[in-house]
Amino acid sequence: MHGRKKRREVLAQAKGYRGARSRRYRVAKEQLLHSGNYAYRDRRDKKGRFRRLWITRIGAAARQHGMSYSTFVAGLAGAGIELDRKMLADLAVTDPPAFAGLVEAARGAAEQRPAARARSKAKSSSS
């Protein structure tokens, strides 16, 4: 009886597949293995796709304020502002004035940074 139950469960999981993939046990079982692999792979790929979406949104909003994405992120790091990309993208879409404030903070930190870099170069060349 156990074998029949196992086959019935496999075919129940394969419901909705086209053709023999939903009707024949052997084909359905193989398709379920492939489907599981695709699901596993795509759950991880989904995270990367969201990260790319957030970066695109942040870059577009930063460019509206005359700043590139890389300069903006470096400026935030220099200003000590630790917001992840998900939060930054959400602010860019839902609260543009707050995002503009972050851009100004990043711009201020980015302008101070080259001066510090020039001083450190002068020290190393004079030694």
N, CA, C and O atoms as CSV, one atom per row, in Angstrom:
chain,resi,resn,atom,element,x,y,z
A,1,MET,N,N,0.822,-1.203,0.000
A,1,MET,CA,C,0.000,0.000,0.000
A,1,MET,C,C,0.863,1.263,0.000
A,1,MET,O,O,0.459,2.302,-0.523
A,2,HIS,N,N,2.049,1.162,0.589
A,2,HIS,CA,C,2.895,2.347,0.699
A,2,HIS,C,C,3.291,2.888,-0.683
A,2,HIS,O,O,3.297,4.101,-0.896
A,3,GLY,N,N,3.620,1.995,-1.615
A,3,GLY,CA,C,4.034,2.432,-2.948
A,3,GLY,C,C,2.951,3.213,-3.659
A,3,GLY,O,O,3.228,4.200,-4.340
A,4,ARG,N,N,1.704,2.763,-3.497
A,4,ARG,CA,C,0.590,3.468,-4.143
A,4,ARG,C,C,0.438,4.867,-3.561
A,4,ARG,O,O,0.205,5.827,-4.295
A,5,LYS,N,N,0.569,4.983,-2.240
A,5,LYS,CA,C,0.445,6.283,-1.580
A,5,LYS,C,C,1.547,7.232,-2.069
A,5,LYS,O,O,1.293,8.406,-2.338
A,6,LYS,N,N,2.760,6.712,-2.178
A,6,LYS,CA,C,3.890,7.522,-2.637
A,6,LYS,C,C,3.645,8.040,-4.051
A,6,LYS,O,O,3.871,9.214,-4.343
A,7,ARG,N,N,3.180,7.151,-4.920
A,7,ARG,CA,C,2.902,7.564,-6.306
A,7,ARG,C,C,1.779,8.592,-6.358
A,7,ARG,O,O,1.843,9.549,-7.129
A,8,ARG,N,N,0.764,8.396,-5.545
A,8,ARG,CA,C,-0.362,9.329,-5.526
A,8,ARG,C,C,0.124,10.713,-5.071
A,8,ARG,O,O,-0.310,11.726,-5.620
A,9,GLU,N,N,1.012,10.765,-4.082
A,9,GLU,CA,C,1.513,12.049,-3.593
A,9,GLU,C,C,2.371,12.744,-4.645
A,9,GLU,O,O,2.296,13.961,-4.809
A,10,VAL,N,N,3.192,11.961,-5.362
A,10,VAL,CA,C,4.022,12.548,-6.424
A,10,VAL,C,C,3.127,13.138,-7.503
A,10,VAL,O,O,3.358,14.257,-7.960
A,11,LEU,N,N,2.108,12.393,-7.913
A,11,LEU,CA,C,1.215,12.892,-8.962
A,11,LEU,C,C,0.407,14.093,-8.467
A,11,LEU,O,O,0.087,14.987,-9.251
A,12,ALA,N,N,0.078,14.119,-7.186
A,12,ALA,CA,C,-0.643,15.274,-6.639
A,12,ALA,C,C,0.252,16.519,-6.678
A,12,ALA,O,O,-0.221,17.616,-6.976
A,13,GLN,N,N,1.546,16.347,-6.376
A,13,GLN,CA,C,2.469,17.484,-6.422
A,13,GLN,C,C,2.677,17.979,-7.849
A,13,GLN,O,O,2.934,19.161,-8.077
A,14,ALA,N,N,2.560,17.050,-8.814
A,14,ALA,CA,C,2.795,17.403,-10.214
A,14,ALA,C,C,1.539,17.937,-10.891
A,14,ALA,O,O,1.540,18.180,-12.097
A,15,LYS,N,N,0.485,18.118,-10.136
A,15,LYS,CA,C,-0.766,18.621,-10.711
A,15,LYS,C,C,-0.520,20.004,-11.316
A,15,LYS,O,O,0.111,20.857,-10.692
A,16,GLY,N,N,-1.014,20.216,-12.511
A,16,GLY,CA,C,-0.840,21.497,-13.180
A,16,GLY,C,C,0.277,21.479,-14.208
A,16,GLY,O,O,0.381,22.401,-15.017
A,17,TYR,N,N,1.117,20.444,-14.193
A,17,TYR,CA,C,2.156,20.329,-15.213
A,17,TYR,C,C,1.515,19.862,-16.514
A,17,TYR,O,O,0.441,19.261,-16.504
A,18,ARG,N,N,2.182,20.143,-17.636
A,18,ARG,CA,C,1.625,19.797,-18.946
A,18,ARG,C,C,1.900,18.347,-19.319
A,18,ARG,O,O,2.955,17.794,-19.009
A,19,GLY,N,N,0.926,17.748,-19.991
A,19,GLY,CA,C,1.111,16.439,-20.601
A,19,GLY,C,C,1.453,15.342,-19.617
A,19,GLY,O,O,0.876,15.258,-18.533
A,20,ALA,N,N,2.414,14.487,-20.011
A,20,ALA,CA,C,2.785,13.321,-19.217
A,20,ALA,C,C,3.398,13.726,-17.875
A,20,ALA,O,O,3.441,12.914,-16.952
A,21,ARG,N,N,3.862,14.943,-17.757
A,21,ARG,CA,C,4.502,15.377,-16.515
A,21,ARG,C,C,3.521,15.415,-15.351
A,21,ARG,O,O,3.934,15.410,-14.191
A,22,SER,N,N,2.234,15.452,-15.650
A,22,SER,CA,C,1.246,15.417,-14.576
A,22,SER,C,C,0.522,14.071,-14.519
A,22,SER,O,O,-0.262,13.842,-13.598
A,23,ARG,N,N,0.765,13.172,-15.486
A,23,ARG,CA,C,-0.002,11.917,-15.566
A,23,ARG,C,C,0.824,10.672,-15.302
A,23,ARG,O,O,0.340,9.736,-14.665
A,24,ARG,N,N,2.068,10.642,-15.781
A,24,ARG,CA,C,2.902,9.450,-15.640
A,24,ARG,C,C,3.857,9.622,-14.467
A,24,ARG,O,O,4.542,10.637,-14.344
A,25,TYR,N,N,3.885,8.601,-13.602
A,25,TYR,CA,C,4.659,8.694,-12.363
A,25,TYR,C,C,6.129,8.980,-12.618
A,25,TYR,O,O,6.692,9.887,-12.006
A,26,ARG,N,N,6.760,8.231,-13.504
A,26,ARG,CA,C,8.203,8.364,-13.705
A,26,ARG,C,C,8.549,9.766,-14.228
A,26,ARG,O,O,9.504,10.390,-13.763
A,27,VAL,N,N,7.781,10.242,-15.177
A,27,VAL,CA,C,8.027,11.567,-15.758
A,27,VAL,C,C,7.733,12.655,-14.718
A,27,VAL,O,O,8.469,13.635,-14.606
A,28,ALA,N,N,6.652,12.466,-13.962
A,28,ALA,CA,C,6.271,13.451,-12.947
A,28,ALA,C,C,7.341,13.550,-11.862
A,28,ALA,O,O,7.673,14.643,-11.403
A,29,LYS,N,N,7.881,12.384,-11.456
A,29,LYS,CA,C,8.905,12.373,-10.413
A,29,LYS,C,C,10.154,13.124,-10.872
A,29,LYS,O,O,10.734,13.903,-10.115
A,30,GLU,N,N,10.557,12.885,-12.105
A,30,GLU,CA,C,11.732,13.573,-12.635
A,30,GLU,C,C,11.497,15.078,-12.730
A,30,GLU,O,O,12.380,15.878,-12.421
A,31,GLN,N,N,10.295,15.449,-13.160
A,31,GLN,CA,C,9.974,16.873,-13.271
A,31,GLN,C,C,9.967,17.540,-11.897
A,31,GLN,O,O,10.384,18.691,-11.767
A,32,LEU,N,N,9.500,16.835,-10.882
A,32,LEU,CA,C,9.506,17.400,-9.536
A,32,LEU,C,C,10.934,17.639,-9.046
A,32,LEU,O,O,11.198,18.626,-8.358
A,33,LEU,N,N,11.851,16.743,-9.397
A,33,LEU,CA,C,13.254,16.953,-9.026
A,33,LEU,C,C,13.801,18.218,-9.681
A,33,LEU,O,O,14.468,19.028,-9.036
A,34,HIS,N,N,13.508,18.376,-10.976
A,34,HIS,CA,C,13.962,19.589,-11.673
A,34,HIS,C,C,13.302,20.834,-11.087
A,34,HIS,O,O,13.956,21.858,-10.889
A,35,SER,N,N,12.012,20.738,-10.815
A,35,SER,CA,C,11.288,21.890,-10.266
A,35,SER,C,C,11.870,22.318,-8.931
A,35,SER,O,O,11.987,23.509,-8.643
A,36,GLY,N,N,12.236,21.331,-8.118
A,36,GLY,CA,C,12.848,21.650,-6.832
A,36,GLY,C,C,14.174,22.362,-7.001
A,36,GLY,O,O,14.481,23.293,-6.256
A,37,ASN,N,N,14.967,21.930,-7.976
A,37,ASN,CA,C,16.245,22.593,-8.236
A,37,ASN,C,C,16.040,24.024,-8.706
A,37,ASN,O,O,16.759,24.931,-8.286
A,38,TYR,N,N,15.052,24.227,-9.584
A,38,TYR,CA,C,14.779,25.579,-10.075
A,38,TYR,C,C,14.321,26.481,-8.926
A,38,TYR,O,O,14.738,27.635,-8.827
A,39,ALA,N,N,13.462,25.942,-8.062
A,39,ALA,CA,C,12.958,26.737,-6.945
A,39,ALA,C,C,14.103,27.137,-6.014
A,39,ALA,O,O,14.178,28.282,-5.569
A,40,TYR,N,N,14.996,26.183,-5.724
A,40,TYR,CA,C,16.135,26.447,-4.841
A,40,TYR,C,C,17.032,27.524,-5.440
A,40,TYR,O,O,17.419,28.477,-4.763
A,41,ARG,N,N,17.356,27.357,-6.726
A,41,ARG,CA,C,18.241,28.316,-7.403
A,41,ARG,C,C,17.611,29.708,-7.435
A,41,ARG,O,O,18.278,30.708,-7.169
A,42,ASP,N,N,16.315,29.761,-7.763
A,42,ASP,CA,C,15.681,31.058,-7.960
A,42,ASP,C,C,15.375,31.782,-6.662
A,42,ASP,O,O,15.259,33.007,-6.650
A,43,ARG,N,N,15.243,31.031,-5.553
A,43,ARG,CA,C,15.093,31.724,-4.261
A,43,ARG,C,C,16.341,32.530,-3.953
A,43,ARG,O,O,16.260,33.612,-3.372
A,44,ARG,N,N,17.490,32.008,-4.340
A,44,ARG,CA,C,18.736,32.747,-4.122
A,44,ARG,C,C,18.920,33.853,-5.154
A,44,ARG,O,O,19.412,34.934,-4.829
A,45,ASP,N,N,18.527,33.584,-6.395
A,45,ASP,CA,C,18.650,34.583,-7.459
A,45,ASP,C,C,17.753,35.789,-7.193
A,45,ASP,O,O,18.080,36.915,-7.566
A,46,LYS,N,N,16.620,35.537,-6.543
A,46,LYS,CA,C,15.670,36.604,-6.238
A,46,LYS,C,C,16.329,37.693,-5.388
A,46,LYS,O,O,16.057,38.879,-5.574
A,47,LYS,N,N,17.189,37.290,-4.464
A,47,LYS,CA,C,17.865,38.252,-3.598
A,47,LYS,C,C,18.785,39.169,-4.410
A,47,LYS,O,O,18.855,40.374,-4.168
A,48,GLY,N,N,19.484,38.576,-5.372
A,48,GLY,CA,C,20.357,39.376,-6.226
A,48,GLY,C,C,19.582,40.326,-7.121
A,48,GLY,O,O,20.008,41.453,-7.372
A,49,ARG,N,N,18.418,39.847,-7.607
A,49,ARG,CA,C,17.605,40.709,-8.464
A,49,ARG,C,C,17.052,41.892,-7.693
A,49,ARG,O,O,16.980,43.001,-8.224
A,50,PHE,N,N,16.660,41.669,-6.439
A,50,PHE,CA,C,16.179,42.793,-5.639
A,50,PHE,C,C,17.309,43.779,-5.364
A,50,PHE,O,O,17.098,44.992,-5.404
A,51,ARG,N,N,18.497,43.271,-5.088
A,51,ARG,CA,C,19.639,44.162,-4.845
A,51,ARG,C,C,19.903,45.033,-6.077
A,51,ARG,O,O,20.155,46.231,-5.948
A,52,ARG,N,N,19.846,44.429,-7.277
A,52,ARG,CA,C,20.048,45.210,-8.506
A,52,ARG,C,C,18.961,46.276,-8.673
A,52,ARG,O,O,19.241,47.392,-9.112
A,53,LEU,N,N,17.722,45.925,-8.320
A,53,LEU,CA,C,16.620,46.886,-8.408
A,53,LEU,C,C,16.852,48.055,-7.455
A,53,LEU,O,O,16.668,49.216,-7.822
A,54,TRP,N,N,17.261,47.731,-6.213
A,54,TRP,CA,C,17.507,48.795,-5.239
A,54,TRP,C,C,18.627,49.714,-5.698
A,54,TRP,O,O,18.527,50.934,-5.566
A,55,ILE,N,N,19.692,49.133,-6.235
A,55,ILE,CA,C,20.825,49.944,-6.693
A,55,ILE,C,C,20.392,50.852,-7.836
A,55,ILE,O,O,20.803,52.011,-7.893
A,56,THR,N,N,19.568,50.343,-8.747
A,56,THR,CA,C,19.060,51.149,-9.858
A,56,THR,C,C,18.233,52.315,-9.348
A,56,THR,O,O,18.381,53.440,-9.824
A,57,ARG,N,N,17.358,52.051,-8.374
A,57,ARG,CA,C,16.509,53.114,-7.823
A,57,ARG,C,C,17.326,54.166,-7.086
A,57,ARG,O,O,17.082,55.364,-7.225
A,58,ILE,N,N,18.292,53.713,-6.305
A,58,ILE,CA,C,19.139,54.662,-5.560
A,58,ILE,C,C,19.952,55.505,-6.534
A,58,ILE,O,O,20.079,56.717,-6.355
A,59,GLY,N,N,20.504,54.865,-7.565
A,59,GLY,CA,C,21.292,55.591,-8.563
A,59,GLY,C,C,20.473,56.632,-9.296
A,59,GLY,O,O,20.943,57.743,-9.541
A,60,ALA,N,N,19.234,56.270,-9.652
A,60,ALA,CA,C,18.365,57.219,-10.366
A,60,ALA,C,C,18.029,58.412,-9.471
A,60,ALA,O,O,18.055,59.557,-9.922
A,61,ALA,N,N,17.717,58.142,-8.213
A,61,ALA,CA,C,17.369,59.235,-7.294
A,61,ALA,C,C,18.596,60.106,-7.008
A,61,ALA,O,O,18.476,61.327,-6.897
A,62,ALA,N,N,19.762,59.492,-6.890
A,62,ALA,CA,C,20.973,60.276,-6.630
A,62,ALA,C,C,21.306,61.157,-7.827
A,62,ALA,O,O,21.735,62.299,-7.662
A,63,ARG,N,N,21.110,60.630,-9.030
A,63,ARG,CA,C,21.382,61.423,-10.234
A,63,ARG,C,C,20.455,62.621,-10.360
A,63,ARG,O,O,20.846,63.647,-10.916
A,64,GLN,N,N,19.233,62.507,-9.852
A,64,GLN,CA,C,18.316,63.653,-9.867
A,64,GLN,C,C,18.872,64.799,-9.022
A,64,GLN,O,O,18.528,65.962,-9.232
A,65,HIS,N,N,19.727,64.459,-8.075
A,65,HIS,CA,C,20.362,65.474,-7.228
A,65,HIS,C,C,21.798,65.750,-7.660
A,65,HIS,O,O,22.561,66.370,-6.920
A,66,GLY,N,N,22.167,65.295,-8.853
A,66,GLY,CA,C,23.477,65.605,-9.415
A,66,GLY,C,C,24.629,64.822,-8.799
A,66,GLY,O,O,25.731,65.347,-8.643
A,67,MET,N,N,24.373,63.570,-8.451
A,67,MET,CA,C,25.412,62.770,-7.813
A,67,MET,C,C,25.338,61.345,-8.352
A,67,MET,O,O,24.247,60.816,-8.562
A,68,SER,N,N,26.484,60.729,-8.576
A,68,SER,CA,C,26.469,59.344,-9.052
A,68,SER,C,C,26.229,58.403,-7.875
A,68,SER,O,O,26.377,58.786,-6.715
A,69,TYR,N,N,25.858,57.173,-8.194
A,69,TYR,CA,C,25.583,56.175,-7.153
A,69,TYR,C,C,26.824,55.928,-6.295
A,69,TYR,O,O,26.745,55.918,-5.067
A,70,SER,N,N,27.976,55.727,-6.952
A,70,SER,CA,C,29.182,55.381,-6.200
A,70,SER,C,C,29.623,56.527,-5.286
A,70,SER,O,O,30.048,56.297,-4.154
A,71,THR,N,N,29.519,57.751,-5.780
A,71,THR,CA,C,29.882,58.906,-4.959
A,71,THR,C,C,28.928,59.042,-3.775
A,71,THR,O,O,29.340,59.375,-2.664
A,72,PHE,N,N,27.652,58.781,-4.033
A,72,PHE,CA,C,26.632,58.866,-2.985
A,72,PHE,C,C,26.903,57.850,-1.880
A,72,PHE,O,O,26.893,58.196,-0.698
A,73,VAL,N,N,27.146,56.592,-2.264
A,73,VAL,CA,C,27.379,55.536,-1.276
A,73,VAL,C,C,28.678,55.797,-0.508
A,73,VAL,O,O,28.733,55.595,0.705
A,74,ALA,N,N,29.721,56.244,-1.210
A,74,ALA,CA,C,30.979,56.564,-0.531
A,74,ALA,C,C,30.788,57.733,0.425
A,74,ALA,O,O,31.349,57.737,1.521
A,75,GLY,N,N,30.001,58.721,0.019
A,75,GLY,CA,C,29.720,59.866,0.892
A,75,GLY,C,C,28.944,59.465,2.134
A,75,GLY,O,O,29.205,59.972,3.225
A,76,LEU,N,N,27.982,58.548,1.970
A,76,LEU,CA,C,27.235,58.066,3.142
A,76,LEU,C,C,28.165,57.345,4.112
A,76,LEU,O,O,28.073,57.522,5.327
A,77,ALA,N,N,29.056,56.536,3.563
A,77,ALA,CA,C,30.012,55.820,4.414
A,77,ALA,C,C,30.914,56.815,5.137
A,77,ALA,O,O,31.208,56.647,6.321
A,78,GLY,N,N,31.352,57.854,4.422
A,78,GLY,CA,C,32.203,58.868,5.028
A,78,GLY,C,C,31.483,59.662,6.105
A,78,GLY,O,O,32.098,60.102,7.076
A,79,ALA,N,N,30.172,59.846,5.932
A,79,ALA,CA,C,29.379,60.590,6.914
A,79,ALA,C,C,28.960,59.707,8.087
A,79,ALA,O,O,28.390,60.193,9.064
A,80,GLY,N,N,29.245,58.405,7.985
A,80,GLY,CA,C,28.888,57.494,9.066
A,80,GLY,C,C,27.423,57.117,9.085
A,80,GLY,O,O,26.897,56.714,10.122
A,81,ILE,N,N,26.756,57.243,7.943
A,81,ILE,CA,C,25.343,56.881,7.840
A,81,ILE,C,C,25.257,55.439,7.366
A,81,ILE,O,O,25.696,55.122,6.260
A,82,GLU,N,N,24.701,54.573,8.184
A,82,GLU,CA,C,24.629,53.150,7.863
A,82,GLU,C,C,23.197,52.749,7.558
A,82,GLU,O,O,22.483,52.254,8.430
A,83,LEU,N,N,22.785,52.960,6.332
A,83,LEU,CA,C,21.482,52.491,5.858
A,83,LEU,C,C,21.731,51.483,4.754
A,83,LEU,O,O,22.577,51.702,3.887
A,84,ASP,N,N,20.996,50.379,4.780
A,84,ASP,CA,C,21.187,49.388,3.721
A,84,ASP,C,C,20.480,49.834,2.443
A,84,ASP,O,O,19.700,50.786,2.454
A,85,ARG,N,N,20.760,49.143,1.354
A,85,ARG,CA,C,20.234,49.533,0.052
A,85,ARG,C,C,18.718,49.447,-0.005
A,85,ARG,O,O,18.069,50.243,-0.684
A,86,LYS,N,N,18.158,48.484,0.707
A,86,LYS,CA,C,16.698,48.341,0.728
A,86,LYS,C,C,16.045,49.588,1.326
A,86,LYS,O,O,15.060,50.096,0.790
A,87,MET,N,N,16.597,50.079,2.439
A,87,MET,CA,C,16.047,51.270,3.093
A,87,MET,C,C,16.268,52.517,2.234
A,87,MET,O,O,15.381,53.364,2.126
A,88,LEU,N,N,17.444,52.627,1.629
A,88,LEU,CA,C,17.735,53.786,0.780
A,88,LEU,C,C,16.793,53.832,-0.411
A,88,LEU,O,O,16.288,54.898,-0.763
A,89,ALA,N,N,16.551,52.666,-1.042
A,89,ALA,CA,C,15.651,52.620,-2.195
A,89,ALA,C,C,14.234,52.979,-1.782
A,89,ALA,O,O,13.529,53.665,-2.522
A,90,ASP,N,N,13.807,52.522,-0.608
A,90,ASP,CA,C,12.468,52.834,-0.120
A,90,ASP,C,C,12.333,54.334,0.149
A,90,ASP,O,O,11.312,54.937,-0.179
A,91,LEU,N,N,13.358,54.929,0.743
A,91,LEU,CA,C,13.332,56.377,0.977
A,91,LEU,C,C,13.303,57.147,-0.341
A,91,LEU,O,O,12.603,58.152,-0.465
A,92,ALA,N,N,14.062,56.675,-1.315
A,92,ALA,CA,C,14.120,57.369,-2.607
A,92,ALA,C,C,12.747,57.403,-3.268
A,92,ALA,O,O,12.401,58.379,-3.933
A,93,VAL,N,N,11.962,56.339,-3.086
A,93,VAL,CA,C,10.658,56.252,-3.733
A,93,VAL,C,C,9.569,56.928,-2.903
A,93,VAL,O,O,8.750,57.675,-3.439
A,94,THR,N,N,9.558,56.666,-1.589
A,94,THR,CA,C,8.430,57.112,-0.764
A,94,THR,C,C,8.637,58.459,-0.080
A,94,THR,O,O,7.664,59.146,0.231
A,95,ASP,N,N,9.893,58.850,0.161
A,95,ASP,CA,C,10.157,60.089,0.895
A,95,ASP,C,C,11.308,60.866,0.249
A,95,ASP,O,O,12.408,60.905,0.801
A,96,PRO,N,N,11.067,61.487,-0.920
A,96,PRO,CA,C,12.146,62.207,-1.609
A,96,PRO,C,C,12.820,63.316,-0.790
A,96,PRO,O,O,14.032,63.490,-0.917
A,97,PRO,N,N,12.091,64.080,0.051
A,97,PRO,CA,C,12.800,65.098,0.851
A,97,PRO,C,C,13.832,64.490,1.808
A,97,PRO,O,O,14.920,65.039,1.979
A,98,ALA,N,N,13.491,63.367,2.425
A,98,ALA,CA,C,14.449,62.713,3.324
A,98,ALA,C,C,15.655,62.216,2.532
A,98,ALA,O,O,16.790,62.313,2.997
A,99,PHE,N,N,15.408,61.683,1.335
A,99,PHE,CA,C,16.512,61.216,0.500
A,99,PHE,C,C,17.399,62.391,0.091
A,99,PHE,O,O,18.621,62.256,0.024
A,100,ALA,N,N,16.780,63.550,-0.183
A,100,ALA,CA,C,17.553,64.740,-0.536
A,100,ALA,C,C,18.463,65.142,0.624
A,100,ALA,O,O,19.593,65.578,0.406
A,101,GLY,N,N,17.972,64.996,1.858
A,101,GLY,CA,C,18.803,65.279,3.021
A,101,GLY,C,C,19.999,64.340,3.110
A,101,GLY,O,O,21.097,64.755,3.479
A,102,LEU,N,N,19.780,63.070,2.770
A,102,LEU,CA,C,20.884,62.110,2.761
A,102,LEU,C,C,21.902,62.460,1.688
A,102,LEU,O,O,23.108,62.317,1.893
A,103,VAL,N,N,21.410,62.922,0.536
A,103,VAL,CA,C,22.324,63.313,-0.544
A,103,VAL,C,C,23.191,64.484,-0.094
A,103,VAL,O,O,24.391,64.518,-0.367
A,104,GLU,N,N,22.580,65.436,0.594
A,104,GLU,CA,C,23.364,66.583,1.073
A,104,GLU,C,C,24.402,66.149,2.108
A,104,GLU,O,O,25.528,66.646,2.107
A,105,ALA,N,N,24.028,65.231,2.981
A,105,ALA,CA,C,24.989,64.720,3.968
A,105,ALA,C,C,26.131,63.992,3.264
A,105,ALA,O,O,27.295,64.147,3.632
A,106,ALA,N,N,25.793,63.201,2.256
A,106,ALA,CA,C,26.817,62.473,1.501
A,106,ALA,C,C,27.709,63.441,0.732
A,106,ALA,O,O,28.918,63.233,0.625
A,107,ARG,N,N,27.106,64.497,0.198
A,107,ARG,CA,C,27.885,65.490,-0.554
A,107,ARG,C,C,28.878,66.192,0.372
A,107,ARG,O,O,30.029,66.418,-0.001
A,108,GLY,N,N,28.432,66.533,1.571
A,108,GLY,CA,C,29.324,67.182,2.532
A,108,GLY,C,C,30.483,66.280,2.910
A,108,GLY,O,O,31.621,66.739,2.999
A,109,ALA,N,N,30.211,65.012,3.132
A,109,ALA,CA,C,31.277,64.070,3.492
A,109,ALA,C,C,32.204,63.824,2.307
A,109,ALA,O,O,33.411,63.661,2.484
A,110,ALA,N,N,31.637,63.797,1.093
A,110,ALA,CA,C,32.452,63.555,-0.099
A,110,ALA,C,C,33.378,64.744,-0.378
A,110,ALA,O,O,34.486,64.562,-0.882
A,111,GLU,N,N,32.924,65.959,-0.051
A,111,GLU,CA,C,33.759,67.145,-0.282
A,111,GLU,C,C,34.905,67.211,0.734
A,111,GLU,O,O,35.988,67.700,0.412
A,112,GLN,N,N,34.675,66.726,1.951
A,112,GLN,CA,C,35.731,66.735,2.964
A,112,GLN,C,C,36.760,65.648,2.696
A,112,GLN,O,O,37.930,65.797,3.050
A,113,ARG,N,N,36.340,64.577,2.086
A,113,ARG,CA,C,37.208,63.422,1.880
A,113,ARG,C,C,38.411,63.710,0.971
A,113,ARG,O,O,39.523,63.316,1.322
A,114,PRO,N,N,38.241,64.384,-0.191
A,114,PRO,CA,C,39.419,64.661,-1.024
A,114,PRO,C,C,40.458,65.521,-0.308
A,114,PRO,O,O,41.656,65.356,-0.538
A,115,ALA,N,N,40.017,66.430,0.551
A,115,ALA,CA,C,40.975,67.267,1.290
A,115,ALA,C,C,41.810,66.400,2.230
A,115,ALA,O,O,43.018,66.604,2.353
A,116,ALA,N,N,41.179,65.447,2.885
A,116,ALA,CA,C,41.903,64.550,3.787
A,116,ALA,C,C,42.864,63.674,2.991
A,116,ALA,O,O,43.973,63.399,3.447
A,117,ARG,N,N,42.455,63.242,1.822
A,117,ARG,CA,C,43.305,62.407,0.980
A,117,ARG,C,C,44.527,63.198,0.509
A,117,ARG,O,O,45.633,62.661,0.460
A,118,ALA,N,N,44.325,64.486,0.160
A,118,ALA,CA,C,45.436,65.323,-0.292
A,118,ALA,C,C,46.445,65.535,0.845
A,118,ALA,O,O,47.652,65.551,0.607
A,119,ARG,N,N,45.951,65.696,2.078
A,119,ARG,CA,C,46.856,65.865,3.220
A,119,ARG,C,C,47.673,64.601,3.466
A,119,ARG,O,O,48.861,64.681,3.779
A,120,SER,N,N,47.042,63.435,3.326
A,120,SER,CA,C,47.777,62.191,3.569
A,120,SER,C,C,48.816,61.951,2.480
A,120,SER,O,O,49.873,61.385,2.758
A,121,LYS,N,N,48.535,62.375,1.230
A,121,LYS,CA,C,49.531,62.263,0.161
A,121,LYS,C,C,50.715,63.183,0.421
A,121,LYS,O,O,51.864,62.806,0.191
A,122,ALA,N,N,50.433,64.396,0.901
A,122,ALA,CA,C,51.506,65.352,1.192
A,122,ALA,C,C,52.422,64.826,2.295
A,122,ALA,O,O,53.638,65.005,2.230
A,123,LYS,N,N,51.842,64.177,3.307
A,123,LYS,CA,C,52.652,63.599,4.385
A,123,LYS,C,C,53.555,62.506,3.863
A,123,LYS,O,O,54.733,62.450,4.217
A,124,SER,N,N,53.015,61.629,3.020
A,124,SER,CA,C,53.798,60.485,2.538
A,124,SER,C,C,54.910,60.927,1.582
A,124,SER,O,O,55.971,60.303,1.546
A,125,SER,N,N,54.683,61.991,0.809
A,125,SER,CA,C,55.716,62.445,-0.138
A,125,SER,C,C,56.817,63.238,0.575
A,125,SER,O,O,57.956,63.252,0.106
A,126,SER,N,N,56.502,63.901,1.704
A,126,SER,CA,C,57.518,64.685,2.401
A,126,SER,C,C,58.418,63.817,3.253
A,126,SER,O,O,59.512,64.258,3.609
A,127,SER,N,N,58.017,62.614,3.597
A,127,SER,CA,C,58.819,61.722,4.445
A,127,SER,C,C,60.008,61.150,3.737
A,127,SER,O,O,60.770,60.384,4.328
